[in-house]
Amino acid sequence: MGVNLNRRQFVASSLAGTAAYAAARPPAPPNFLFIMADDLGVYDLGCYGQKMIRTPHIDRLAEQGTRFTACYAGASVCAPSRSVLMTGRHTGHTTVRANASLRTGRRVSLTPDDVTVAQVLKGPEWKHGYDEDFGYATGIFGKWGLGEPGTTGLPNDHGFDEWFGFLNQQHAHYHYPEYLWRNKSKELLKGNANRQKREYASDLFLREALHFIDRHRYEPFFLYFTPTIPHQEFDAPELGAYENQPWPDEARNYAAMVTRMDSYVGRLMARLEETGLASNTVVFFCSDNGGTFEGPFGTMGPLRGKKGTNYEGGLRVPMIARWPGKVAAGGVNDYPWSFCDVLPTLADLAGARAIPRNVDGRSVAPTLLGKKQNPDRPLYWESHDGGFWQAVRMDQWKGLRRGLNARLELYNLAADPGEKQDVAAAHPEAVRKIEAYLAGCRTDSEEYPVRGTITKE
């Protein structure tokens, strides 16, 4: 069901660190479980300092793996962030650069030329460093956001064998939908007919993910689990421990949704243990973009901005990686990386010898496996809502400009993670370096023509 890819589309890659950790490879390719929450803030989790919301299973995941403190989403809103994650191309190159086209107002879909991480792991065009070629079983359960019905952007046409969930983010706003998509067909949810609330979508996604693990326990798999919590509307099936808290209804529902997300992680990890797959499954946990909830929990912590902005509060996300015996247990790592690095990283860990030549990211497998990597490379974002806004991180420097000819703001994240003090005037050499990068880091898109300057956060 995936796209037939021409070999000439690909070039042999020089995936960083392959030789350095080749001796540590398992005798079989690892499974991948990539869990992505929806609009979860970094500081909503106990392992990142949250005191009011309970997340024991995610906290345990951090104890068993490494917690990253400088990992970034692909974008500050849903669809482009997921496009970056799937294609390894940053928002100056990836096909989906905003939640809707500026030209038509409609959602943009992936094209047949877009190659996803699922396709890279599927093969058979990809040659792997094991005794025989293999193709991963692939499944996505949750929110997709990269293709409308009848378009070229459907999950089944981009490397996923199994798909169940929401095709777009607007449909995903309601947690009790009347239908979901299973592969290319609508599946009615009778328990939610006539606005009933009997089938909670994210619970259904968990059910499918657990079944996927059971069905594919004897072959390598890539499971992309993307429930739609704790995204607004804030509506939990039950409030649990928060029922009697003296908080507004939205806050109690939000906390219950975060803890429900945590319970999903616990169920998935238990299933990996039950099936004997935990030791050879690389588990990632993250959020699709920065947080948005402005309640009593300190979701954005000390970071400036929130979802929808290119300040740290909109882009920085939680990221935990677990692989027993390979990824350090109880580790905390401040290496800066982003969603554009996911495709080359998973390809590297799987032993793939080639990736698409147009990928912007690079493998962070060496970092995951305890090796040193040079952090001095640019990470780039752009957004188009309300005007054109660019952001770049280079080592400790963060540059932002709100329009192609606008003045560059500069922040030293090592000293000022909250981006409170613009130090552009004091560091003209850093400004010049970032502006030189911005001059050639992107391509124009017909769907997202560059418009005016943003005047507010």
Wavefront OBJ file of the C-alpha trace (Angstrom):
o trace
v 0.000 0.000 0.000
v 3.008 2.271 0.301
v 4.432 4.387 -2.533
v 6.788 2.603 -4.931
v 9.942 4.657 -4.624
v 12.479 5.117 -7.403
v 15.962 4.222 -6.207
v 17.312 7.333 -7.870
v 15.394 9.371 -5.306
v 17.796 8.238 -2.656
v 21.490 8.500 -1.960
v 23.661 6.513 0.336
v 23.809 8.334 3.635
v 26.715 8.930 5.929
v 24.667 8.490 9.085
v 26.668 9.968 11.919
v 28.016 7.549 14.446
v 27.162 4.263 12.695
v 30.643 2.840 13.054
v 30.965 4.142 16.594
v 28.168 2.006 17.931
v 27.989 -0.845 15.405
v 29.395 -3.297 17.925
v 26.524 -2.529 20.308
v 23.783 -3.475 17.838
v 21.348 -6.158 18.923
v 21.212 -9.384 16.928
v 17.856 -8.280 15.528
v 16.632 -4.808 14.549
v 14.914 -2.931 17.376
v 11.236 -2.166 17.503
v 10.206 1.482 17.761
v 7.356 2.810 19.902
v 6.985 6.553 19.332
v 4.414 8.094 21.699
v 3.335 11.681 21.063
v 0.930 13.601 23.286
v -1.062 16.534 21.919
v -0.332 20.049 23.289
v 1.373 18.695 26.415
v 3.752 21.187 28.005
v 7.243 20.242 29.163
v 6.430 21.152 32.737
v 3.223 19.118 32.942
v 5.267 16.019 33.840
v 6.594 15.075 37.257
v 10.010 14.178 35.838
v 10.303 17.767 34.565
v 9.242 19.267 37.896
v 5.423 19.179 37.941
v 4.016 18.869 41.474
v 0.239 18.999 40.987
v -0.427 16.505 38.183
v 0.350 12.809 38.622
v 2.432 11.148 35.898
v 4.019 8.092 37.587
v 4.401 5.963 34.451
v 6.100 8.681 32.390
v 8.287 9.495 35.389
v 9.284 5.831 35.549
v 10.064 5.912 31.833
v 12.457 8.785 32.538
v 14.060 6.797 35.369
v 14.605 3.897 32.984
v 15.845 6.074 30.124
v 17.186 9.522 29.316
v 15.262 12.764 29.646
v 16.156 15.492 27.155
v 15.891 19.131 28.202
v 16.500 20.801 24.821
v 14.388 18.828 22.368
v 12.219 20.775 19.951
v 9.036 20.129 18.003
v 9.043 20.466 14.252
v 6.814 23.543 14.545
v 4.782 25.359 17.166
v 1.454 24.002 15.866
v 0.132 20.583 14.969
v 0.241 19.793 11.251
v 3.648 21.228 10.290
v 5.247 19.713 13.379
v 4.007 16.275 12.339
v 5.136 16.896 8.759
v 8.662 17.616 9.980
v 8.615 14.499 12.150
v 7.496 12.260 9.303
v 9.727 13.666 6.531
v 12.853 14.837 8.364
v 12.575 18.190 6.564
v 12.272 21.413 8.566
v 9.465 23.918 8.010
v 11.427 25.774 5.346
v 11.339 22.647 3.165
v 8.626 20.250 4.334
v 5.353 20.150 2.381
v 2.986 21.022 5.244
v 4.165 24.302 6.808
v 1.019 25.513 8.587
v -2.335 24.116 9.640
v -3.872 25.469 6.422
v -2.751 26.849 3.083
v -2.445 30.633 2.894
v -3.412 30.425 -0.773
v -6.637 28.413 -0.508
v -7.434 28.251 3.197
v -7.644 24.488 2.882
v -5.448 21.868 4.537
v -2.375 20.759 2.633
v -1.566 17.071 2.141
v 1.696 15.219 1.680
v 2.613 14.552 -1.945
v 3.660 11.242 -3.547
v 7.259 12.505 -3.468
v 7.242 12.920 0.322
v 9.046 10.011 1.973
v 8.187 9.297 5.605
v 10.071 7.501 8.324
v 7.550 4.671 7.976
v 8.513 4.221 4.331
v 12.202 4.224 5.197
v 11.607 1.465 7.737
v 9.328 -0.508 5.424
v 11.761 -1.151 2.577
v 12.354 -3.071 0.402
v 14.272 -0.259 -1.294
v 16.253 0.164 1.885
v 19.231 -2.108 2.539
v 19.869 -2.993 6.166
v 23.017 -4.122 7.908
v 21.687 -7.471 9.058
v 21.911 -10.942 7.578
v 18.881 -10.424 5.372
v 16.650 -7.618 4.221
v 13.575 -6.908 6.304
v 10.651 -4.544 6.348
v 9.105 -3.142 9.497
v 5.428 -3.605 10.289
v 4.079 -0.064 10.686
v 1.017 1.368 12.384
v -0.348 4.752 13.424
v -3.199 5.193 15.893
v -4.380 8.690 16.776
v -4.016 11.972 14.903
v -2.372 12.147 11.467
v -2.898 15.714 10.210
v -1.114 15.335 6.853
v -3.771 14.292 4.354
v -7.449 14.745 3.628
v -9.797 12.025 2.300
v -9.072 11.215 -1.324
v -5.717 13.001 -1.413
v -2.138 11.804 -1.789
v -1.436 12.348 1.905
v -3.125 9.349 3.519
v -1.107 7.282 6.013
v -1.564 4.048 4.036
v 0.074 5.724 1.026
v 3.059 6.815 3.087
v 4.327 3.596 4.565
v 1.770 2.687 7.228
v 0.245 -0.776 7.056
v -2.402 0.019 9.656
v -4.097 3.314 10.461
v -6.974 4.278 12.757
v -7.774 7.798 13.875
v -8.358 11.439 12.908
v -7.140 12.635 9.517
v -7.109 16.325 10.445
v -6.716 18.464 13.533
v -10.140 20.131 13.305
v -11.973 16.795 13.530
v -9.632 15.862 16.396
v -10.812 18.717 18.631
v -13.765 16.623 19.807
v -12.882 13.610 21.949
v -16.192 11.812 21.279
v -16.431 11.847 17.463
v -19.206 10.125 15.552
v -16.648 8.444 13.280
v -12.943 7.780 12.838
v -10.922 6.605 9.852
v -9.730 3.015 9.590
v -7.323 2.904 6.700
v -9.282 4.564 3.878
v -12.805 4.006 5.198
v -14.930 5.778 7.778
v -15.783 3.734 10.845
v -18.895 4.897 12.686
v -18.784 4.998 16.479
v -22.290 4.021 17.495
v -21.669 4.926 21.105
v -21.177 8.568 20.091
v -24.125 8.886 17.725
v -26.415 11.846 18.373
v -23.770 13.524 20.553
v -23.605 10.676 23.029
v -20.318 10.351 24.898
v -19.605 6.649 25.274
v -16.458 6.057 23.181
v -13.465 8.225 24.065
v -11.280 8.451 20.977
v -7.898 8.243 22.690
v -8.988 5.139 24.620
v -9.798 3.527 21.267
v -6.351 4.442 19.963
v -4.760 2.736 22.964
v -6.793 -0.405 22.286
v -5.553 -0.493 18.694
v -1.942 0.118 19.738
v -2.024 -2.757 22.218
v -3.487 -5.077 19.594
v -0.799 -3.974 17.133
v 1.938 -5.011 19.568
v 0.273 -8.391 20.046
v -0.051 -9.014 16.316
v 3.502 -8.011 15.431
v 5.447 -9.322 18.390
v 7.487 -11.680 16.200
v 8.686 -9.109 13.647
v 10.259 -5.652 13.873
v 7.660 -2.889 14.132
v 7.274 0.881 14.161
v 4.280 1.934 16.244
v 3.421 5.643 16.056
v 0.922 6.328 18.860
v -0.607 9.819 18.706
v -3.624 10.245 21.022
v -5.344 13.616 21.093
v -4.940 14.410 24.777
v -4.555 16.776 26.537
v -5.597 18.965 23.568
v -8.544 21.292 24.051
v -11.496 20.754 24.363
v -10.672 19.780 27.912
v -12.940 16.820 28.478
v -11.885 13.765 30.467
v -14.128 10.691 30.856
v -13.497 10.860 34.595
v -11.703 13.249 36.914
v -10.248 10.613 39.207
v -7.876 12.068 41.806
v -8.758 15.610 40.724
v -12.526 15.438 41.247
v -12.453 17.300 44.550
v -9.613 19.690 43.795
v -10.571 23.366 44.249
v -9.656 24.217 40.671
v -11.728 25.452 37.732
v -13.443 22.715 35.698
v -10.999 23.174 32.824
v -8.028 22.663 35.127
v -9.460 19.510 36.676
v -10.222 18.089 33.232
v -6.807 19.041 31.912
v -5.025 17.359 34.823
v -7.180 14.249 34.392
v -6.319 14.125 30.682
v -2.590 14.367 31.387
v -2.856 11.557 33.926
v -4.888 9.523 31.433
v -2.103 10.010 28.902
v 0.272 8.744 31.583
v -1.878 5.651 32.080
v -1.594 4.896 28.357
v 2.184 4.893 28.701
v 1.869 2.491 31.620
v -0.377 0.133 29.629
v 1.938 0.147 26.622
v 5.039 -0.490 28.709
v 3.275 -3.337 30.520
v 2.361 -4.924 27.187
v 5.967 -4.718 26.011
v 7.026 -6.501 29.206
v 4.307 -9.146 28.875
v 5.335 -9.942 25.308
v 9.057 -10.012 26.073
v 9.717 -7.028 23.798
v 10.725 -4.373 26.332
v 14.472 -4.968 26.069
v 14.593 -4.569 22.302
v 12.070 -1.779 21.832
v 13.238 1.822 21.621
v 10.535 3.927 23.287
v 10.221 7.669 22.725
v 7.776 9.938 24.523
v 7.170 13.565 23.509
v 4.548 16.204 22.679
v 3.732 17.576 19.224
v 4.427 21.200 20.143
v 4.682 23.479 23.157
v 1.954 23.638 25.755
v -1.099 25.850 25.636
v -2.940 25.449 28.953
v -2.697 28.555 31.118
v -4.041 27.129 34.355
v -2.435 26.654 37.762
v 0.115 24.022 36.745
v 2.894 26.086 35.196
v 2.673 24.219 31.891
v 5.248 26.458 30.170
v 7.390 26.872 33.282
v 9.992 29.633 32.824
v 9.765 29.545 29.028
v 8.487 32.504 27.029
v 5.450 32.054 24.829
v 3.319 28.979 24.226
v 1.910 26.919 21.362
v 1.730 29.023 18.210
v 4.834 31.111 18.922
v 8.442 30.478 17.951
v 9.693 31.288 21.417
v 10.843 28.379 23.556
v 7.395 27.889 25.102
v 5.966 27.101 21.681
v 8.754 24.863 20.431
v 10.467 23.093 23.296
v 8.873 19.765 24.173
v 9.417 16.908 26.594
v 11.406 14.041 25.124
v 12.247 10.786 26.879
v 14.060 7.875 25.215
v 14.305 4.388 26.703
v 16.251 1.368 25.443
v 17.539 -0.867 28.262
v 21.273 -1.379 28.154
v 21.715 1.092 25.280
v 20.231 4.427 26.400
v 21.454 5.549 29.818
v 18.974 4.966 32.644
v 18.239 8.032 34.747
v 20.078 10.234 32.270
v 19.478 13.939 31.707
v 20.830 15.381 28.462
v 20.831 18.966 27.185
v 21.887 18.180 23.613
v 19.663 20.268 21.285
v 17.771 18.308 18.645
v 14.413 18.430 16.923
v 11.765 16.406 15.126
v 13.650 16.703 11.830
v 16.238 14.380 13.396
v 13.765 11.554 14.049
v 13.800 10.010 10.553
v 17.595 9.740 10.269
v 17.865 8.596 13.887
v 15.409 5.720 13.541
v 16.955 4.765 10.216
v 20.354 4.728 11.890
v 19.209 2.610 14.825
v 17.497 0.190 12.446
v 20.687 -0.206 10.426
v 19.471 1.483 7.239
v 22.287 2.484 4.911
v 20.381 5.121 2.952
v 17.940 7.928 3.642
v 16.274 10.483 1.339
v 18.812 13.031 0.144
v 16.603 16.023 1.014
v 16.449 15.360 4.769
v 17.452 18.341 6.927
v 17.910 16.432 10.168
v 20.778 14.252 11.258
v 20.992 11.112 13.319
v 21.230 11.654 17.061
v 21.727 7.927 17.637
v 25.247 8.581 18.959
v 23.828 10.936 21.589
v 21.150 8.410 22.530
v 23.812 5.760 22.938
v 26.117 7.870 25.084
v 28.465 9.285 22.438
v 29.418 12.945 22.061
v 28.034 14.987 19.180
v 28.858 18.553 18.227
v 25.802 20.703 19.053
v 26.906 23.561 16.785
v 24.513 23.079 13.893
v 21.400 25.132 13.094
v 17.845 24.139 13.979
v 15.253 26.080 11.961
v 11.546 26.897 12.226
v 9.167 29.153 10.368
v 5.488 29.914 10.851
v 2.899 31.710 8.737
v -0.047 32.395 11.038
v -0.536 36.158 11.256
v 2.609 36.847 9.236
v 5.964 35.269 8.497
v 8.082 34.375 11.517
v 11.466 32.615 11.511
v 13.517 31.160 14.341
v 16.968 29.578 14.447
v 18.908 27.902 17.221
v 22.702 27.716 16.842
v 24.357 26.203 19.902
v 23.362 28.537 22.767
v 22.053 31.282 20.459
v 18.387 31.684 19.503
v 17.532 34.150 16.757
v 14.031 35.266 15.781
v 12.721 37.694 13.189
v 9.151 38.580 12.348
v 9.377 39.211 8.614
v 12.065 38.709 5.968
v 13.508 42.169 6.460
v 12.766 42.549 10.158
v 15.388 43.111 12.823
v 16.745 39.922 14.364
v 16.101 39.286 18.034
v 18.911 37.348 19.734
v 18.824 35.404 22.997
v 21.510 33.455 24.842
v 19.624 30.348 25.926
v 22.449 29.175 28.171
v 22.079 32.267 30.335
v 18.488 33.221 29.517
v 16.255 30.228 28.679
v 13.198 32.427 29.212
v 14.253 34.730 26.334
v 13.810 37.837 28.440
v 16.811 39.843 27.270
v 17.450 40.589 23.602
v 21.255 40.727 23.284
v 21.503 41.359 19.521
v 23.244 44.712 19.971
v 25.956 43.158 22.151
v 26.698 40.211 19.825
v 26.790 41.413 16.207
v 28.920 38.428 15.147
v 26.202 35.976 16.236
v 23.580 38.095 14.456
v 25.597 38.038 11.228
v 26.063 34.275 11.421
v 22.340 33.646 11.894
v 21.339 36.121 9.194
v 23.738 34.443 6.756
v 22.076 31.122 7.492
v 18.578 32.582 7.074
v 19.503 33.908 3.639
v 19.547 30.414 2.155
v 17.851 28.000 4.530
v 14.424 27.715 2.909
v 12.568 27.354 -0.366
v 9.412 29.179 -1.388
v 6.094 27.355 -1.297
v 3.072 28.153 -3.426
v 0.800 27.180 -0.542
v 2.576 29.437 1.959
v 3.619 32.685 0.298
v 5.650 34.885 2.606
v 3.560 37.692 4.025
v 4.138 40.634 6.327
v 5.735 41.100 9.689
v 4.236 39.680 12.879
v 3.589 42.435 15.403
v 2.649 40.399 18.462
v 3.557 37.091 20.125
l 1 2 3 4 5 6 7 8 9 10 11 12 13 14 15 16 17 18 19 20 21 22 23 24 25 26 27 28 29 30 31 32 33 34 35 36 37 38 39 40 41 42 43 44 45 46 47 48 49 50 51 52 53 54 55 56 57 58 59 60 61 62 63 64 65 66 67 68 69 70 71 72 73 74 75 76 77 78 79 80 81 82 83 84 85 86 87 88 89 90 91 92 93 94 95 96 97 98 99 100 101 102 103 104 105 106 107 108 109 110 111 112 113 114 115 116 117 118 119 120 121 122 123 124 125 126 127 128 129 130 131 132 133 134 135 136 137 138 139 140 141 142 143 144 145 146 147 148 149 150 151 152 153 154 155 156 157 158 159 160 161 162 163 164 165 166 167 168 169 170 171 172 173 174 175 176 177 178 179 180 181 182 183 184 185 186 187 188 189 190 191 192 193 194 195 196 197 198 199 200 201 202 203 204 205 206 207 208 209 210 211 212 213 214 215 216 217 218 219 220 221 222 223 224 225 226 227 228 229 230 231 232 233 234 235 236 237 238 239 240 241 242 243 244 245 246 247 248 249 250 251 252 253 254 255 256 257 258 259 260 261 262 263 264 265 266 267 268 269 270 271 272 273 274 275 276 277 278 279 280 281 282 283 284 285 286 287 288 289 290 291 292 293 294 295 296 297 298 299 300 301 302 303 304 305 306 307 308 309 310 311 312 313 314 315 316 317 318 319 320 321 322 323 324 325 326 327 328 329 330 331 332 333 334 335 336 337 338 339 340 341 342 343 344 345 346 347 348 349 350 351 352 353 354 355 356 357 358 359 360 361 362 363 364 365 366 367 368 369 370 371 372 373 374 375 376 377 378 379 380 381 382 383 384 385 386 387 388 389 390 391 392 393 394 395 396 397 398 399 400 401 402 403 404 405 406 407 408 409 410 411 412 413 414 415 416 417 418 419 420 421 422 423 424 425 426 427 428 429 430 431 432 433 434 435 436 437 438 439 440 441 442 443 444 445 446 447 448 449 450 451 452 453 454 455 456 457
